[in-house]
Amino acid sequence: MNSSTKPSAGEAVVHVPIEAVDRFCREVFAAVGADEATADAATRAMIHGSRLGVDSHGVRLLAHYVKVMNGGRLNRTPNVRIVQSFGAVASLDTDHGHGALGAYRAMEHAVELAGTFGIGAVSIRNSSHFGPAGAYVMEAARRGFVGLAVCNSDSFVRLHDGAMRFHGTNPIAFAVPVAGDNPWLLDMATSAVPYNRVQLYRSLGMQLPEGVASEADGSNTLDPSLVEMLAPVGGEFGFKGAGLAGFAEILSAVFSGMKLSFDILPMNGPDVSTPRGLGAFVLALKPGAFVSEETFQAGMQRYVEVLRTSPAREGMTVMAPGDREWRVACEREQTGVPLDPATRDAFAELAEHHRLTPPFGQ
């Protein structure tokens, strides 16, 4: 690829087939020396985000992951292993590899434990940014199990009424299988928005919604270029979001012996050579261990049916958690993944540097 074919940041968002983006991500990871397991896990997680409309945690992260692999922060060929176990509980060491690899492996083991004990819990240590938490709970739901996943990250979210960075965005994801339907899927940051959303809005030249981000003194701002911290989810009742962030923090960091959010190196550097030592936690539940599978599924089907058909406010639509994402996924299977200008430019640079064909053509 030569510079004359490089897309311009001034051009509009373009849509690229999911298969082409998937191929390109895997080729880039291979080009920078990541092992096959790492390339597969990182790509699957990013594609999950981009397919379901969680663009802040989708393929726009590729350039960042390459940067920290090249810098030495991420181990490209980690020895991911279970280092401690006790009945239905285990601890997994990611060996400073990609967070997605550790999370997928941990959930796989949690499901195995739940198949035996009805419940399986795995604490993850020596991890890194793991992308969309929903990707890992979906692995449990696809196999008929309920899944929970949480992770902490470097401080960027103020406390309710606070004026300093305290928690990370500390996501919580929960998925429940529903017979004959898509899973009930909750995937949320405990901040009002994830910071990657701020970066996306900055790339697109868009203003932020009210009350989601703050300047250095804790005052709210709509300008993504002025953001110094995020607000906890909940607006005027942000103490609830701060409490949920603490829930994720304790399971992720305290249970794994890893760093608390305010002790973790910033995701975006400047140090990209030192491992960040993140913690995470996944849980799997076997519904049939509590009630019969038939009783469980009848309850879930009844729940989502009444939820979706319940009265809505004028001009509004009531949806179950995950409904928006499944709708977006169906659309993007047809239209492709949207690449914002900054992501497209990053892809072009990666393609040129590694002599690859970018997913948007020559």
The 8 nearest C-alpha neighbors of each residue, nearest first, counted from 0:
[[1, 351, 361, 4, 2, 356, 354, 350],
 [2, 0, 3, 4, 5, 351, 361, 347],
 [1, 3, 5, 4, 0, 351, 6, 347],
 [4, 2, 1, 5, 6, 0, 7, 361],
 [5, 3, 2, 1, 6, 361, 0, 347],
 [4, 6, 2, 3, 347, 7, 1, 344],
 [7, 5, 4, 344, 8, 343, 347, 10],
 [6, 8, 9, 10, 5, 344, 340, 343],
 [9, 7, 340, 10, 341, 344, 6, 343],
 [10, 8, 7, 11, 340, 6, 12, 341],
 [9, 11, 8, 7, 340, 12, 6, 13],
 [10, 12, 13, 9, 340, 339, 8, 7],
 [13, 11, 339, 338, 340, 337, 10, 14],
 [12, 14, 338, 337, 11, 15, 339, 336],
 [15, 13, 337, 336, 335, 338, 334, 12],
 [14, 16, 335, 336, 359, 17, 337, 13],
 [17, 15, 335, 19, 18, 336, 20, 14],
 [16, 18, 20, 335, 19, 336, 21, 15],
 [17, 19, 21, 16, 20, 22, 15, 23],
 [20, 18, 358, 22, 16, 21, 17, 23],
 [19, 21, 23, 17, 22, 358, 18, 24],
 [22, 20, 18, 24, 19, 23, 17, 25],
 [23, 21, 19, 25, 20, 24, 18, 26],
 [22, 24, 26, 20, 25, 21, 358, 27],
 [25, 23, 27, 21, 26, 22, 42, 20],
 [24, 26, 28, 22, 27, 23, 38, 29],
 [27, 25, 23, 29, 24, 28, 30, 22],
 [26, 28, 30, 24, 29, 25, 23, 31],
 [29, 27, 25, 31, 33, 30, 38, 26],
 [30, 28, 26, 32, 33, 27, 31, 25],
 [29, 31, 27, 28, 32, 26, 353, 33],
 [32, 30, 28, 29, 33, 27, 65, 69],
 [33, 31, 29, 30, 34, 28, 75, 76],
 [34, 32, 75, 28, 29, 31, 76, 37],
 [33, 35, 76, 37, 36, 75, 38, 32],
 [34, 36, 38, 37, 39, 33, 29, 25],
 [37, 35, 39, 38, 34, 40, 100, 33],
 [38, 36, 40, 39, 34, 35, 100, 41],
 [39, 37, 35, 41, 28, 36, 25, 40],
 [38, 40, 36, 42, 37, 41, 43, 35],
 [41, 39, 100, 43, 37, 42, 99, 38],
 [40, 42, 44, 38, 99, 43, 39, 37],
 [41, 43, 45, 39, 44, 40, 38, 46],
 [44, 42, 46, 40, 45, 41, 39, 47],
 [43, 45, 47, 41, 42, 46, 134, 40],
 [46, 44, 57, 58, 48, 42, 47, 43],
 [45, 47, 49, 43, 48, 44, 50, 57],
 [46, 48, 44, 50, 45, 49, 134, 43],
 [49, 47, 57, 53, 45, 46, 51, 56],
 [48, 50, 57, 46, 54, 52, 51, 47],
 [49, 51, 328, 47, 48, 52, 46, 331],
 [52, 50, 324, 328, 48, 49, 327, 53],
 [51, 53, 49, 54, 50, 327, 48, 324],
 [52, 54, 48, 55, 49, 51, 56, 57],
 [55, 53, 57, 49, 56, 52, 48, 59],
 [54, 56, 195, 196, 53, 57, 199, 59],
 [57, 55, 54, 130, 48, 131, 53, 45],
 [56, 58, 45, 48, 49, 54, 59, 55],
 [57, 59, 45, 60, 61, 49, 46, 56],
 [58, 60, 342, 57, 61, 62, 56, 55],
 [61, 59, 58, 63, 62, 57, 64, 56],
 [60, 62, 64, 63, 58, 59, 65, 24],
 [63, 61, 65, 64, 60, 66, 345, 59],
 [64, 62, 66, 60, 65, 61, 67, 267],
 [63, 65, 61, 67, 66, 62, 68, 60],
 [64, 66, 68, 62, 63, 67, 69, 61],
 [65, 67, 63, 69, 64, 68, 70, 62],
 [68, 66, 70, 72, 271, 64, 69, 65],
 [69, 67, 73, 65, 71, 70, 66, 72],
 [68, 70, 66, 67, 71, 65, 31, 72],
 [71, 69, 67, 272, 271, 68, 72, 66],
 [70, 72, 272, 68, 69, 73, 67, 271],
 [73, 71, 272, 274, 273, 67, 271, 70],
 [74, 72, 68, 96, 71, 95, 67, 75],
 [73, 75, 96, 77, 95, 76, 72, 68],
 [76, 74, 33, 73, 77, 34, 96, 32],
 [75, 77, 34, 74, 33, 78, 96, 37],
 [78, 76, 96, 94, 74, 79, 75, 95],
 [77, 79, 94, 80, 76, 93, 96, 92],
 [80, 78, 93, 92, 77, 94, 101, 91],
 [81, 79, 92, 91, 82, 78, 93, 94],
 [80, 82, 91, 90, 83, 92, 89, 79],
 [83, 81, 91, 90, 80, 92, 84, 89],
 [82, 84, 90, 89, 81, 85, 91, 88],
 [85, 83, 89, 88, 90, 86, 82, 81],
 [84, 86, 88, 87, 89, 83, 90, 120],
 [87, 85, 88, 84, 89, 116, 112, 119],
 [86, 88, 119, 112, 85, 116, 118, 120],
 [89, 87, 120, 85, 86, 84, 121, 119],
 [90, 88, 84, 121, 83, 85, 122, 120],
 [89, 91, 122, 83, 121, 81, 82, 123],
 [90, 92, 81, 123, 80, 82, 122, 124],
 [91, 93, 124, 94, 80, 79, 125, 123],
 [92, 94, 79, 101, 126, 95, 125, 96],
 [95, 93, 96, 77, 92, 125, 78, 79],
 [96, 94, 125, 126, 93, 74, 73, 274],
 [97, 95, 74, 77, 73, 94, 93, 98],
 [96, 98, 99, 100, 127, 73, 37, 126],
 [97, 99, 129, 127, 128, 101, 126, 100],
 [100, 98, 129, 102, 101, 97, 41, 40],
 [101, 99, 40, 103, 98, 102, 97, 37],
 [100, 102, 93, 98, 104, 99, 103, 105],
 [101, 103, 105, 99, 104, 100, 106, 98],
 [102, 104, 106, 100, 105, 101, 135, 99],
 [105, 103, 107, 101, 102, 106, 100, 108],
 [106, 104, 102, 108, 107, 103, 121, 101],
 [107, 105, 109, 103, 108, 104, 281, 110],
 [106, 108, 104, 110, 105, 109, 103, 111],
 [107, 109, 111, 105, 106, 110, 112, 104],
 [108, 110, 119, 106, 112, 111, 107, 120],
 [111, 109, 113, 107, 112, 108, 283, 106],
 [112, 110, 108, 114, 109, 113, 107, 115],
 [113, 111, 119, 109, 115, 114, 110, 87],
 [114, 112, 118, 117, 119, 110, 116, 115],
 [113, 115, 111, 112, 117, 116, 110, 285],
 [116, 114, 112, 113, 117, 111, 118, 87],
 [115, 117, 113, 118, 112, 114, 87, 119],
 [118, 116, 113, 285, 288, 114, 284, 115],
 [119, 117, 113, 284, 116, 283, 285, 87],
 [118, 120, 109, 113, 112, 87, 283, 282],
 [121, 119, 282, 88, 109, 281, 87, 89],
 [122, 120, 89, 90, 281, 88, 280, 105],
 [121, 123, 280, 90, 255, 279, 91, 89],
 [124, 122, 91, 279, 278, 280, 90, 92],
 [123, 125, 278, 92, 126, 255, 93, 91],
 [126, 124, 276, 95, 93, 94, 277, 92],
 [127, 125, 277, 95, 98, 93, 124, 276],
 [128, 126, 98, 277, 97, 129, 275, 276],
 [127, 129, 98, 130, 97, 126, 152, 277],
 [128, 130, 98, 99, 127, 131, 97, 102],
 [129, 131, 56, 128, 132, 44, 99, 45],
 [132, 130, 133, 56, 134, 48, 44, 129],
 [133, 131, 134, 172, 135, 148, 130, 186],
 [132, 134, 186, 172, 136, 131, 135, 137],
 [135, 133, 137, 132, 44, 136, 131, 47],
 [136, 134, 138, 137, 133, 103, 132, 102],
 [135, 137, 146, 139, 138, 133, 174, 147],
 [136, 138, 140, 135, 139, 134, 141, 133],
 [139, 137, 135, 136, 141, 140, 142, 134],
 [138, 140, 144, 136, 146, 137, 142, 141],
 [141, 139, 176, 137, 144, 143, 142, 138],
 [142, 140, 138, 139, 143, 137, 176, 144],
 [141, 143, 140, 139, 144, 138, 176, 110],
 [142, 144, 140, 141, 176, 139, 145, 285],
 [145, 143, 140, 139, 285, 284, 142, 283],
 [144, 146, 175, 284, 283, 140, 174, 139],
 [145, 147, 136, 283, 174, 139, 173, 282],
 [148, 146, 173, 282, 281, 172, 136, 283],
 [149, 147, 281, 172, 280, 171, 132, 136],
 [150, 148, 171, 280, 247, 170, 279, 251],
 [151, 149, 279, 251, 169, 170, 278, 247],
 [150, 152, 169, 248, 167, 251, 260, 278],
 [151, 153, 167, 260, 169, 154, 168, 277],
 [154, 152, 260, 263, 167, 265, 261, 264],
 [155, 153, 167, 166, 260, 165, 261, 164],
 [154, 156, 164, 228, 167, 229, 166, 153],
 [157, 155, 229, 164, 166, 228, 230, 165],
 [158, 156, 164, 161, 165, 163, 230, 162],
 [157, 159, 161, 241, 160, 165, 231, 156],
 [158, 160, 238, 237, 161, 241, 157, 231],
 [161, 159, 158, 162, 157, 217, 237, 238],
 [162, 160, 158, 159, 157, 163, 217, 164],
 [161, 163, 217, 216, 157, 160, 164, 215],
 [164, 162, 157, 161, 165, 217, 158, 228],
 [163, 165, 157, 155, 156, 154, 228, 166],
 [164, 166, 154, 157, 156, 261, 163, 155],
 [167, 165, 154, 156, 260, 155, 164, 168],
 [166, 168, 154, 152, 153, 169, 155, 260],
 [167, 169, 190, 188, 189, 170, 193, 156],
 [170, 168, 151, 167, 150, 244, 189, 247],
 [171, 169, 188, 187, 149, 189, 168, 150],
 [170, 172, 149, 187, 148, 186, 188, 169],
 [173, 171, 186, 148, 133, 185, 132, 147],
 [172, 174, 147, 185, 146, 184, 136, 186],
 [175, 173, 184, 146, 136, 183, 145, 140],
 [174, 176, 145, 183, 182, 140, 177, 184],
 [177, 175, 182, 140, 143, 183, 178, 145],
 [176, 178, 182, 180, 299, 181, 179, 296],
 [179, 177, 180, 296, 176, 300, 181, 182],
 [178, 180, 177, 181, 300, 176, 182, 296],
 [181, 179, 177, 178, 182, 176, 300, 183],
 [180, 182, 177, 183, 176, 179, 325, 178],
 [183, 181, 176, 177, 175, 184, 174, 180],
 [182, 184, 175, 174, 320, 321, 176, 181],
 [185, 183, 174, 321, 320, 182, 173, 186],
 [184, 186, 173, 172, 320, 321, 174, 187],
 [187, 185, 172, 133, 171, 184, 132, 173],
 [188, 186, 171, 170, 172, 189, 185, 132],
 [187, 189, 170, 190, 168, 169, 193, 171],
 [188, 190, 244, 240, 232, 168, 170, 169],
 [191, 189, 231, 232, 168, 188, 192, 230],
 [190, 192, 232, 211, 231, 230, 189, 229],
 [193, 191, 190, 211, 196, 194, 188, 229],
 [194, 192, 196, 195, 168, 188, 190, 191],
 [195, 193, 197, 196, 192, 198, 229, 168],
 [194, 196, 55, 198, 197, 193, 199, 56],
 [197, 195, 199, 55, 194, 198, 193, 200],
 [198, 196, 194, 200, 195, 199, 223, 201],
 [199, 197, 195, 201, 196, 200, 202, 194],
 [198, 200, 196, 202, 201, 197, 195, 203],
 [201, 199, 205, 203, 197, 202, 198, 204],
 [200, 202, 198, 204, 199, 203, 223, 197],
 [201, 203, 199, 200, 204, 341, 198, 340],
 [202, 204, 200, 201, 205, 199, 339, 340],
 [203, 205, 201, 202, 200, 206, 199, 223],
 [204, 206, 200, 203, 201, 207, 202, 223],
 [207, 205, 221, 222, 208, 223, 200, 204],
 [206, 208, 221, 222, 223, 209, 205, 200],
 [209, 207, 221, 211, 210, 206, 212, 220],
 [208, 210, 211, 221, 207, 220, 219, 212],
 [211, 209, 219, 212, 234, 208, 230, 220],
 [210, 212, 191, 230, 209, 229, 192, 208],
 [213, 211, 229, 230, 219, 228, 210, 220],
 [214, 212, 219, 217, 218, 228, 220, 226],
 [213, 215, 227, 226, 217, 218, 216, 225],
 [214, 216, 227, 217, 213, 228, 162, 218],
 [217, 215, 214, 218, 162, 213, 163, 227],
 [216, 218, 162, 213, 214, 215, 219, 161],
 [219, 217, 213, 214, 216, 220, 215, 162],
 [218, 220, 213, 212, 210, 214, 217, 221],
 [221, 219, 213, 222, 212, 214, 218, 226],
 [220, 222, 207, 206, 209, 223, 208, 219],
 [221, 223, 224, 220, 225, 206, 207, 226],
 [224, 222, 226, 225, 201, 197, 221, 207],
 [223, 225, 222, 226, 201, 197, 198, 227],
 [226, 224, 223, 222, 214, 227, 220, 213],
 [225, 227, 214, 223, 213, 224, 228, 212],
 [228, 226, 214, 215, 213, 225, 229, 212],
 [229, 227, 155, 213, 156, 226, 212, 164],
 [228, 230, 212, 156, 213, 155, 211, 157],
 [229, 231, 211, 212, 191, 156, 157, 190],
 [232, 230, 190, 240, 191, 237, 241, 189],
 [233, 231, 191, 240, 190, 237, 189, 234],
 [232, 234, 237, 236, 240, 235, 231, 239],
 [233, 235, 237, 236, 232, 210, 231, 230],
 [234, 236, 237, 233, 238, 159, 210, 232],
 [237, 235, 233, 234, 238, 239, 159, 240],
 [236, 238, 233, 234, 159, 240, 239, 231],
 [237, 239, 241, 159, 236, 240, 242, 158],
 [240, 238, 242, 237, 241, 236, 243, 233],
 [239, 241, 232, 231, 243, 237, 242, 189],
 [240, 242, 238, 244, 239, 243, 231, 158],
 [243, 241, 245, 239, 244, 240, 238, 246],
 [242, 244, 246, 240, 245, 241, 239, 189],
 [245, 243, 241, 247, 242, 246, 189, 169],
 [244, 246, 248, 242, 243, 247, 249, 241],
 [245, 247, 243, 244, 248, 249, 242, 250],
 [248, 246, 244, 245, 250, 149, 249, 251],
 [249, 247, 245, 251, 246, 151, 252, 250],
 [248, 250, 253, 246, 251, 252, 247, 245],
 [249, 251, 254, 247, 248, 252, 253, 280],
 [252, 250, 279, 278, 248, 280, 150, 249],
 [251, 253, 257, 278, 255, 249, 254, 248],
 [252, 254, 249, 256, 255, 250, 251, 257],
 [253, 255, 250, 252, 256, 251, 249, 122],
 [256, 254, 252, 257, 253, 124, 122, 278],
 [257, 255, 253, 254, 252, 258, 124, 278],
 [258, 256, 252, 255, 278, 277, 276, 124],
 [259, 257, 262, 252, 263, 276, 277, 260],
 [258, 260, 262, 261, 252, 263, 257, 248],
 [259, 261, 153, 154, 152, 263, 262, 166],
 [260, 262, 154, 259, 263, 165, 153, 166],
 [263, 261, 259, 260, 258, 264, 153, 154],
 [264, 262, 153, 260, 261, 275, 258, 265],
 [263, 265, 275, 153, 266, 262, 268, 270],
 [266, 264, 268, 267, 153, 263, 269, 154],
 [265, 267, 268, 264, 153, 128, 152, 275],
 [268, 266, 265, 269, 271, 270, 63, 264],
 [269, 267, 270, 265, 271, 266, 264, 272],
 [268, 270, 271, 267, 265, 266, 264, 272],
 [271, 269, 268, 272, 273, 264, 265, 267],
 [270, 272, 70, 72, 67, 268, 273, 269],
 [271, 273, 72, 71, 70, 270, 274, 67],
 [272, 274, 72, 271, 275, 270, 71, 264],
 [275, 273, 72, 276, 95, 73, 272, 127],
 [274, 276, 264, 277, 263, 273, 127, 72],
 [277, 275, 125, 126, 274, 257, 258, 127],
 [278, 276, 126, 127, 125, 275, 257, 258],
 [277, 279, 251, 252, 124, 257, 123, 126],
 [280, 278, 251, 150, 123, 149, 122, 151],
 [279, 281, 122, 251, 149, 123, 148, 121],
 [282, 280, 148, 121, 147, 120, 106, 149],
 [281, 283, 120, 147, 119, 146, 109, 121],
 [284, 282, 146, 119, 110, 145, 109, 118],
 [285, 283, 118, 145, 144, 113, 117, 286],
 [284, 286, 117, 144, 287, 288, 113, 118],
 [287, 285, 288, 289, 284, 292, 290, 144],
 [288, 286, 292, 291, 290, 289, 285, 295],
 [287, 289, 117, 286, 285, 290, 291, 116],
 [288, 290, 287, 286, 291, 285, 117, 295],
 [291, 289, 287, 288, 295, 294, 292, 286],
 [290, 292, 287, 294, 293, 295, 289, 288],
 [291, 293, 287, 295, 294, 296, 286, 290],
 [292, 294, 296, 291, 295, 297, 290, 287],
 [295, 293, 297, 291, 292, 296, 298, 290],
 [296, 294, 292, 298, 293, 297, 291, 299],
 [295, 297, 299, 293, 298, 294, 300, 292],
 [296, 298, 294, 300, 295, 299, 293, 301],
 [297, 299, 301, 295, 296, 300, 302, 294],
 [300, 298, 302, 296, 301, 297, 177, 303],
 [301, 299, 297, 302, 303, 298, 296, 304],
 [300, 302, 304, 298, 299, 303, 297, 305],
 [303, 301, 299, 300, 304, 305, 298, 306],
 [302, 304, 306, 300, 305, 301, 307, 299],
 [305, 303, 301, 307, 306, 302, 300, 308],
 [304, 306, 308, 307, 302, 303, 309, 301],
 [307, 305, 303, 309, 304, 308, 302, 319],
 [306, 308, 304, 305, 318, 309, 317, 303],
 [309, 307, 305, 306, 304, 310, 317, 311],
 [308, 310, 306, 307, 305, 311, 317, 304],
 [311, 309, 308, 312, 317, 307, 316, 306],
 [312, 310, 316, 317, 315, 313, 309, 314],
 [313, 311, 315, 314, 310, 316, 317, 309],
 [312, 314, 315, 311, 316, 310, 317, 309],
 [313, 315, 312, 316, 311, 317, 310, 318],
 [314, 316, 312, 313, 311, 317, 310, 318],
 [317, 315, 311, 318, 314, 312, 307, 313],
 [316, 318, 307, 311, 315, 319, 309, 306],
 [319, 317, 307, 322, 316, 320, 306, 323],
 [318, 320, 322, 321, 307, 303, 306, 183],
 [321, 319, 184, 185, 322, 183, 318, 323],
 [320, 322, 184, 324, 323, 183, 319, 325],
 [323, 321, 325, 324, 319, 320, 318, 326],
 [322, 324, 326, 321, 325, 327, 318, 320],
 [323, 325, 51, 327, 321, 326, 322, 328],
 [326, 324, 328, 322, 327, 323, 321, 329],
 [325, 327, 323, 329, 324, 328, 322, 330],
 [326, 328, 324, 330, 325, 329, 51, 52],
 [327, 329, 51, 325, 50, 331, 326, 330],
 [330, 328, 332, 326, 327, 331, 325, 333],
 [331, 329, 327, 328, 333, 332, 334, 326],
 [330, 332, 335, 334, 333, 328, 329, 336],
 [331, 333, 329, 330, 335, 334, 328, 17],
 [332, 334, 331, 330, 335, 329, 16, 328],
 [335, 333, 331, 332, 330, 14, 16, 336],
 [334, 336, 16, 331, 15, 14, 17, 332],
 [335, 337, 14, 15, 17, 331, 16, 49],
 [338, 336, 14, 13, 12, 339, 15, 335],
 [337, 339, 13, 12, 343, 342, 14, 336],
 [338, 340, 12, 342, 341, 343, 337, 203],
 [341, 339, 8, 343, 342, 12, 344, 338],
 [342, 340, 344, 343, 339, 202, 8, 345],
 [343, 341, 345, 59, 344, 339, 340, 338],
 [342, 344, 346, 340, 345, 341, 338, 339],
 [343, 345, 347, 341, 346, 342, 340, 348],
 [344, 346, 342, 348, 343, 347, 341, 349],
 [347, 345, 343, 349, 344, 348, 350, 342],
 [346, 348, 344, 350, 345, 349, 5, 351],
 [347, 349, 351, 345, 350, 346, 352, 344],
 [350, 348, 346, 352, 347, 351, 353, 345],
 [351, 349, 355, 347, 353, 348, 357, 352],
 [350, 352, 354, 348, 349, 0, 353, 347],
 [353, 351, 349, 350, 354, 348, 355, 347],
 [352, 354, 350, 355, 351, 349, 30, 27],
 [355, 353, 351, 350, 352, 356, 0, 349],
 [356, 354, 350, 353, 357, 351, 0, 26],
 [355, 357, 350, 358, 361, 360, 354, 0],
 [358, 356, 359, 350, 360, 347, 355, 346],
 [357, 359, 19, 20, 360, 23, 356, 15],
 [360, 358, 357, 15, 361, 19, 14, 13],
 [361, 359, 358, 357, 356, 4, 0, 15],
 [360, 0, 356, 4, 357, 359, 358, 5]]
